[in-house]
Amino acid sequence: MEVHHHSHHPKKWKEYITEFLMLFLAVTLGFFAENVREHQIERHREIRYLKNVHEDLQLDIKNIENVINQNTVRLQAMDTLFQAINNNTITNEDVYYYIRNLALRATFESSHVGLDQIKSAGGLRMIKNPEIISGIQEYERMLNSIEKLENVRERTLEQARFKMAAVFEPTISYEMLVNQGQGIMRFNRPQKANAILEQNKFAVKELLNLVIFGLNSNRYLNTNLAKEKANGLKLDSAILKEYGGDFD
């Protein structure tokens, strides 16, 4: 039986060029498709993180307003206390009431889920809007300043609380603890107090100074908190302008 071998004609150079172009086109399209997919994933992540920052800022602004209010009430109470001291109308019950309440403090705790996510994702590189980048940087800078001031206040008021343990009559302190109510000045006046002003005159003076020095930080804190609120509102406005339409 005679076997016929099919002859393979050599390809023309145009066929090689066509195959090369098709292969190149396929690789290029694949590369662009992958880039588009990665860009979409990055954009989706960017929107999700900035939405969290927006929600965090909403919580922060409410928290700031609450802390400013508490700080202001305690500063006003301190003014009332020293008016009574200057007018010589202060009572032993007043000493317990004011010092116990003024040794309390309101702390600003920022909600930073979105900012933490951005940091873990590699920082601010994913954000293209320079106004948002600078807004986040300024917001975090002020957060650090507020935290430092609160730490200074806490150290001073902590000394005041230790001093109270040495100066206050424990039965009266216990009465105030079990009968405390709600609100900023939550410790009620004791029904009857010992003669703390006469018996511990110099210790009470030291205690009052510690409270004064601690509460004085509230004035600076309120100034910085008001600035941080303005920073938050400005940053949130920029985020909503850039991403608000993409939020679910």
QUIDAMO-V21702 format. One record per helix or strand of 2 or more residues. SS is the DSSP state (@ for helix, = for strand). FROM is the first residue (numbers start at 1). TO is the last residue. Records with the same first field share a line. If there is no record, write none. Layout:
SS: FROM-TO  FROM-TO
This chain:
@: 13-86  92-102  113-120  123-126  130-167  170-178  196-199  201-246
